[in-house]
Protein backbone atom coordinates (compact mmCIF):
# COMPACT_ATOMS: atom_id res chain seq x y z
CA UNK A 1 0.00 0.00 0.00
CA UNK A 2 1.32 3.44 -0.94
CA UNK A 3 2.36 5.82 1.83
CA UNK A 4 0.05 8.76 2.41
CA UNK A 5 2.55 11.58 2.81
CA UNK A 6 1.92 14.52 5.14
CA UNK A 7 4.07 17.48 4.05
CA UNK A 8 5.09 20.13 6.59
CA UNK A 9 6.97 23.09 5.08
CA UNK A 10 8.92 25.82 6.84
CA UNK A 11 10.66 28.79 5.28
CA UNK A 12 13.65 28.61 7.62
CA UNK A 13 14.58 25.88 10.07
CA UNK A 14 17.62 24.59 11.92
CA UNK A 15 17.48 21.20 10.19
CA UNK A 16 14.69 19.23 8.52
CA UNK A 17 16.12 16.06 10.08
CA UNK A 18 15.78 17.63 13.52
CA UNK A 19 12.20 18.67 12.71
CA UNK A 20 11.41 15.13 11.58
CA UNK A 21 12.60 13.68 14.91
CA UNK A 22 9.17 14.65 16.28
CA UNK A 23 7.27 13.21 13.31
CA UNK A 24 5.49 9.93 12.63
CA UNK A 25 5.50 7.56 9.68
CA UNK A 26 4.61 9.42 6.49
CA UNK A 27 5.49 12.90 7.75
CA UNK A 28 7.72 14.88 5.39
CA UNK A 29 9.48 18.05 6.54
CA UNK A 30 10.78 20.52 3.95
CA UNK A 31 12.34 23.98 4.12
CA UNK A 32 13.64 26.73 1.89
CA UNK A 33 16.72 27.18 4.06
CA UNK A 34 18.50 25.31 6.87
CA UNK A 35 20.61 27.06 9.48
CA UNK A 36 22.38 23.86 10.55
CA UNK A 37 22.13 21.37 7.70
CA UNK A 38 24.45 18.38 7.98
CA UNK A 39 25.74 15.42 6.02
CA UNK A 40 27.43 12.16 6.92
CA UNK A 41 30.47 11.87 9.23
CA UNK A 42 29.64 15.22 10.81
CA UNK A 43 30.05 17.24 7.62
CA UNK A 44 28.12 20.48 7.27
CA UNK A 45 25.69 20.76 4.36
CA UNK A 46 24.91 24.28 3.25
CA UNK A 47 22.46 25.34 0.59
CA UNK A 48 21.37 28.75 -0.72
CA UNK A 49 17.81 29.68 0.14
CA UNK A 50 15.03 28.49 -2.14
CA UNK A 51 17.09 26.77 -4.85
CA UNK A 52 17.36 23.16 -3.65
CA UNK A 53 15.13 20.43 -2.26
CA UNK A 54 15.70 20.09 1.51
CA UNK A 55 13.53 17.26 2.75
CA UNK A 56 13.30 14.71 5.54
CA UNK A 57 10.80 11.84 5.47
CA UNK A 58 9.84 9.68 8.45
CA UNK A 59 9.62 5.93 7.79
CA UNK A 60 8.61 3.14 10.16
CA UNK A 61 11.06 0.27 10.74
CA UNK A 62 9.24 -1.50 13.57
CA UNK A 63 10.21 -5.17 13.95
CA UNK A 64 13.02 -4.91 11.41
CA UNK A 65 16.47 -6.29 12.19
CA UNK A 66 19.34 -3.75 12.36
CA UNK A 67 21.05 -5.30 9.33
CA UNK A 68 17.87 -4.75 7.31
CA UNK A 69 17.44 -1.17 8.48
CA UNK A 70 21.03 -0.41 7.43
CA UNK A 71 20.05 -0.92 3.78
CA UNK A 72 17.41 1.83 3.83
CA UNK A 73 19.84 4.58 2.68
CA UNK A 74 20.41 2.61 -0.52
CA UNK A 75 16.66 2.23 -1.02
CA UNK A 76 16.32 5.99 -0.62
CA UNK A 77 19.22 6.48 -3.03
CA UNK A 78 17.54 4.34 -5.65
CA UNK A 79 14.33 6.35 -5.16
CA UNK A 80 16.17 9.62 -5.76
CA UNK A 81 17.98 8.23 -8.80
CA UNK A 82 14.77 6.97 -10.39
CA UNK A 83 13.02 10.30 -9.76
CA UNK A 84 15.90 12.20 -11.32
CA UNK A 85 15.85 9.92 -14.35
CA UNK A 86 12.15 10.65 -14.78
CA UNK A 87 12.90 14.37 -14.75
CA UNK A 88 16.04 14.65 -16.90
CA UNK A 89 15.57 11.61 -19.14
CA UNK A 90 17.90 8.73 -19.89
CA UNK A 91 20.43 10.52 -22.09
CA UNK A 92 22.55 11.42 -19.04
CA UNK A 93 24.28 9.00 -16.70
CA UNK A 94 22.57 8.84 -13.29
CA UNK A 95 24.43 6.71 -10.73
CA UNK A 96 24.30 5.80 -7.03
CA UNK A 97 27.60 6.26 -5.19
CA UNK A 98 27.60 4.05 -2.09
CA UNK A 99 26.41 4.74 0.48
CA UNK A 100 24.51 7.99 0.05
CA UNK A 101 25.26 10.13 -3.02
CA UNK A 102 23.55 10.48 -6.40
CA UNK A 103 25.66 11.55 -9.36
CA UNK A 104 24.86 12.86 -12.83
CA UNK A 105 27.73 12.36 -15.28
CA UNK A 106 30.08 11.73 -12.31
CA UNK A 107 29.10 14.97 -10.52
CA UNK A 108 27.17 14.98 -7.24
CA UNK A 109 23.61 16.22 -7.45
CA UNK A 110 22.11 14.76 -4.26
CA UNK A 111 23.01 13.40 -0.84
CA UNK A 112 21.15 11.33 1.73
CA UNK A 113 21.46 11.21 5.53
CA UNK A 114 19.48 8.55 7.39
CA UNK A 115 19.18 8.72 11.17
CA UNK A 116 17.41 6.12 13.30
CA UNK A 117 15.14 7.25 16.10
CA UNK A 118 13.69 4.26 17.98
CA UNK A 119 11.30 2.48 15.58
CA UNK A 120 11.56 5.04 12.82
CA UNK A 121 14.21 6.26 10.42
CA UNK A 122 14.49 9.86 9.29
CA UNK A 123 15.52 9.93 5.64
CA UNK A 124 17.12 13.30 4.94
CA UNK A 125 17.47 14.14 1.25
CA UNK A 126 19.15 17.15 -0.32
CA UNK A 127 19.00 17.67 -4.09
CA UNK A 128 20.57 20.51 -6.07
CA UNK A 129 17.67 21.65 -8.24
CA UNK A 130 18.06 25.16 -9.66
CA UNK A 131 21.07 26.82 -11.30
CA UNK A 132 23.61 27.97 -8.72
CA UNK A 133 27.26 28.85 -8.21
CA UNK A 134 29.03 26.27 -6.07
CA UNK A 135 31.94 27.06 -3.73
CA UNK A 136 35.29 26.80 -5.49
CA UNK A 137 36.33 23.68 -3.57
CA UNK A 138 33.41 21.63 -4.92
CA UNK A 139 32.63 23.41 -8.19
CA UNK A 140 34.12 20.66 -10.37
CA UNK A 141 32.41 17.87 -8.43
CA UNK A 142 28.87 19.21 -8.09
CA UNK A 143 25.96 19.79 -10.44
CA UNK A 144 22.25 20.64 -10.43
CA UNK A 145 19.16 19.56 -12.32
CA UNK A 146 18.54 22.97 -13.88
CA UNK A 147 16.30 23.57 -16.87
CA UNK A 148 12.66 24.22 -16.09
CA UNK A 149 12.68 21.88 -13.11
CA UNK A 150 10.57 22.94 -10.11
CA UNK A 151 11.48 22.03 -6.54
CA UNK A 152 7.98 20.69 -5.78
CA UNK A 153 8.19 18.55 -8.93
CA UNK A 154 11.39 16.94 -7.64
CA UNK A 155 9.87 16.46 -4.17
CA UNK A 156 6.78 14.74 -5.54
CA UNK A 157 8.84 12.53 -7.85
CA UNK A 158 11.11 11.38 -5.04
CA UNK A 159 8.19 10.71 -2.69
CA UNK A 160 6.41 8.65 -5.36
CA UNK A 161 9.42 6.40 -5.82
CA UNK A 162 10.24 6.31 -2.10
CA UNK A 163 6.72 5.14 -1.30
CA UNK A 164 6.85 2.39 -3.92
CA UNK A 165 10.36 1.14 -3.14
CA UNK A 166 9.95 1.37 0.65
CA UNK A 167 6.83 -0.81 0.43
CA UNK A 168 8.67 -3.33 -1.75
CA UNK A 169 11.65 -3.30 0.65
CA UNK A 170 9.38 -3.86 3.63
CA UNK A 171 7.54 -6.76 2.02
CA UNK A 172 10.27 -8.51 0.04
CA UNK A 173 13.54 -7.24 1.53
CA UNK A 174 16.58 -5.46 0.13
CA UNK A 175 17.43 -8.40 -2.11
CA UNK A 176 14.38 -7.60 -4.25
CA UNK A 177 15.91 -4.20 -5.11
CA UNK A 178 19.55 -5.22 -5.31
CA UNK A 179 19.66 -5.80 -9.07
CA UNK A 180 18.33 -2.31 -9.83
CA UNK A 181 20.83 -0.81 -7.40
CA UNK A 182 23.69 -2.83 -8.87
CA UNK A 183 22.84 -1.50 -12.33
CA UNK A 184 23.51 2.09 -11.22
CA UNK A 185 26.46 1.33 -8.91
CA UNK A 186 28.99 4.09 -9.61
CA UNK A 187 31.88 2.54 -7.68
CA UNK A 188 31.79 -0.92 -9.24
CA UNK A 189 34.99 -1.64 -11.15
CA UNK A 190 36.78 1.49 -9.89
CA UNK A 191 39.79 1.91 -7.61
CA UNK A 192 38.38 3.40 -4.41
CA UNK A 193 39.46 4.47 -0.94
CA UNK A 194 37.05 3.98 1.96
CA UNK A 195 37.42 6.21 5.03
CA UNK A 196 35.62 6.00 8.36
CA UNK A 197 36.61 9.55 9.32
CA UNK A 198 38.32 12.47 7.60
CA UNK A 199 42.06 11.81 7.10
CA UNK A 200 41.55 8.17 8.08
CA UNK A 201 44.95 6.57 8.73
CA UNK A 202 43.44 3.09 8.31
CA UNK A 203 41.60 3.76 5.07
CA UNK A 204 40.99 0.79 2.78
CA UNK A 205 42.03 1.09 -0.87
CA UNK A 206 41.37 -1.39 -3.65
CA UNK A 207 39.29 -2.40 -6.65
CA UNK A 208 35.59 -2.13 -5.88
CA UNK A 209 33.65 -5.31 -6.62
CA UNK A 210 30.39 -3.47 -6.00
CA UNK A 211 27.41 -3.23 -3.68
CA UNK A 212 26.56 -6.66 -2.27
CA UNK A 213 23.12 -8.18 -1.81
CA UNK A 214 23.18 -7.28 1.90
CA UNK A 215 23.97 -3.61 1.21
CA UNK A 216 27.67 -3.83 2.06
CA UNK A 217 30.44 -2.75 -0.30
CA UNK A 218 33.18 -5.15 -1.32
CA UNK A 219 36.57 -3.60 -1.98
CA UNK A 220 39.18 -6.21 -2.85
CA UNK A 221 38.83 -8.84 -0.13
CA UNK A 222 37.28 -6.38 2.33
CA UNK A 223 33.55 -6.23 3.06
CA UNK A 224 32.58 -2.78 4.31
CA UNK A 225 29.33 -1.82 6.00
CA UNK A 226 29.95 1.88 6.68
CA UNK A 227 32.26 4.61 5.49
CA UNK A 228 32.82 7.26 2.87
CA UNK A 229 34.05 6.33 -0.58
CA UNK A 230 36.58 8.36 -2.55
CA UNK A 231 37.54 7.72 -6.17
CA UNK A 232 39.88 9.49 -8.56
CA UNK A 233 37.94 10.53 -11.68
C-alpha positions in Angstrom: 0.0 0.0 0.0 1.3 3.4 -0.9 2.4 5.8 1.8 0.1 8.8 2.4 2.5 11.6 2.8 1.9 14.5 5.1 4.1 17.5 4.1 5.1 20.1 6.6 7.0 23.1 5.1 8.9 25.8 6.8 10.7 28.8 5.3 13.6 28.6 7.6 14.6 25.9 10.1 17.6 24.6 11.9 17.5 21.2 10.2 14.7 19.2 8.5 16.1 16.1 10.1 15.8 17.6 13.5 12.2 18.7 12.7 11.4 15.1 11.6 12.6 13.7 14.9 9.2 14.7 16.3 7.3 13.2 13.3 5.5 9.9 12.6 5.5 7.6 9.7 4.6 9.4 6.5 5.5 12.9 7.8 7.7 14.9 5.4 9.5 18.0 6.5 10.8 20.5 4.0 12.3 24.0 4.1 13.6 26.7 1.9 16.7 27.2 4.1 18.5 25.3 6.9 20.6 27.1 9.5 22.4 23.9 10.6 22.1 21.4 7.7 24.4 18.4 8.0 25.7 15.4 6.0 27.4 12.2 6.9 30.5 11.9 9.2 29.6 15.2 10.8 30.1 17.2 7.6 28.1 20.5 7.3 25.7 20.8 4.4 24.9 24.3 3.3 22.5 25.3 0.6 21.4 28.7 -0.7 17.8 29.7 0.1 15.0 28.5 -2.1 17.1 26.8 -4.9 17.4 23.2 -3.6 15.1 20.4 -2.3 15.7 20.1 1.5 13.5 17.3 2.7 13.3 14.7 5.5 10.8 11.8 5.5 9.8 9.7 8.4 9.6 5.9 7.8 8.6 3.1 10.2 11.1 0.3 10.7 9.2 -1.5 13.6 10.2 -5.2 14.0 13.0 -4.9 11.4 16.5 -6.3 12.2 19.3 -3.8 12.4 21.0 -5.3 9.3 17.9 -4.8 7.3 17.4 -1.2 8.5 21.0 -0.4 7.4 20.1 -0.9 3.8 17.4 1.8 3.8 19.8 4.6 2.7 20.4 2.6 -0.5 16.7 2.2 -1.0 16.3 6.0 -0.6 19.2 6.5 -3.0 17.5 4.3 -5.6 14.3 6.3 -5.2 16.2 9.6 -5.8 18.0 8.2 -8.8 14.8 7.0 -10.4 13.0 10.3 -9.8 15.9 12.2 -11.3 15.9 9.9 -14.4 12.2 10.6 -14.8 12.9 14.4 -14.8 16.0 14.7 -16.9 15.6 11.6 -19.1 17.9 8.7 -19.9 20.4 10.5 -22.1 22.5 11.4 -19.0 24.3 9.0 -16.7 22.6 8.8 -13.3 24.4 6.7 -10.7 24.3 5.8 -7.0 27.6 6.3 -5.2 27.6 4.1 -2.1 26.4 4.7 0.5 24.5 8.0 0.0 25.3 10.1 -3.0 23.5 10.5 -6.4 25.7 11.6 -9.4 24.9 12.9 -12.8 27.7 12.4 -15.3 30.1 11.7 -12.3 29.1 15.0 -10.5 27.2 15.0 -7.2 23.6 16.2 -7.5 22.1 14.8 -4.3 23.0 13.4 -0.8 21.1 11.3 1.7 21.5 11.2 5.5 19.5 8.6 7.4 19.2 8.7 11.2 17.4 6.1 13.3 15.1 7.3 16.1 13.7 4.3 18.0 11.3 2.5 15.6 11.6 5.0 12.8 14.2 6.3 10.4 14.5 9.9 9.3 15.5 9.9 5.6 17.1 13.3 4.9 17.5 14.1 1.3 19.2 17.2 -0.3 19.0 17.7 -4.1 20.6 20.5 -6.1 17.7 21.7 -8.2 18.1 25.2 -9.7 21.1 26.8 -11.3 23.6 28.0 -8.7 27.3 28.8 -8.2 29.0 26.3 -6.1 31.9 27.1 -3.7 35.3 26.8 -5.5 36.3 23.7 -3.6 33.4 21.6 -4.9 32.6 23.4 -8.2 34.1 20.7 -10.4 32.4 17.9 -8.4 28.9 19.2 -8.1 26.0 19.8 -10.4 22.2 20.6 -10.4 19.2 19.6 -12.3 18.5 23.0 -13.9 16.3 23.6 -16.9 12.7 24.2 -16.1 12.7 21.9 -13.1 10.6 22.9 -10.1 11.5 22.0 -6.5 8.0 20.7 -5.8 8.2 18.5 -8.9 11.4 16.9 -7.6 9.9 16.5 -4.2 6.8 14.7 -5.5 8.8 12.5 -7.8 11.1 11.4 -5.0 8.2 10.7 -2.7 6.4 8.7 -5.4 9.4 6.4 -5.8 10.2 6.3 -2.1 6.7 5.1 -1.3 6.9 2.4 -3.9 10.4 1.1 -3.1 9.9 1.4 0.6 6.8 -0.8 0.4 8.7 -3.3 -1.7 11.6 -3.3 0.6 9.4 -3.9 3.6 7.5 -6.8 2.0 10.3 -8.5 0.0 13.5 -7.2 1.5 16.6 -5.5 0.1 17.4 -8.4 -2.1 14.4 -7.6 -4.2 15.9 -4.2 -5.1 19.5 -5.2 -5.3 19.7 -5.8 -9.1 18.3 -2.3 -9.8 20.8 -0.8 -7.4 23.7 -2.8 -8.9 22.8 -1.5 -12.3 23.5 2.1 -11.2 26.5 1.3 -8.9 29.0 4.1 -9.6 31.9 2.5 -7.7 31.8 -0.9 -9.2 35.0 -1.6 -11.2 36.8 1.5 -9.9 39.8 1.9 -7.6 38.4 3.4 -4.4 39.5 4.5 -0.9 37.1 4.0 2.0 37.4 6.2 5.0 35.6 6.0 8.4 36.6 9.6 9.3 38.3 12.5 7.6 42.1 11.8 7.1 41.5 8.2 8.1 45.0 6.6 8.7 43.4 3.1 8.3 41.6 3.8 5.1 41.0 0.8 2.8 42.0 1.1 -0.9 41.4 -1.4 -3.6 39.3 -2.4 -6.6 35.6 -2.1 -5.9 33.6 -5.3 -6.6 30.4 -3.5 -6.0 27.4 -3.2 -3.7 26.6 -6.7 -2.3 23.1 -8.2 -1.8 23.2 -7.3 1.9 24.0 -3.6 1.2 27.7 -3.8 2.1 30.4 -2.7 -0.3 33.2 -5.2 -1.3 36.6 -3.6 -2.0 39.2 -6.2 -2.9 38.8 -8.8 -0.1 37.3 -6.4 2.3 33.5 -6.2 3.1 32.6 -2.8 4.3 29.3 -1.8 6.0 29.9 1.9 6.7 32.3 4.6 5.5 32.8 7.3 2.9 34.1 6.3 -0.6 36.6 8.4 -2.6 37.5 7.7 -6.2 39.9 9.5 -8.6 37.9 10.5 -11.7 
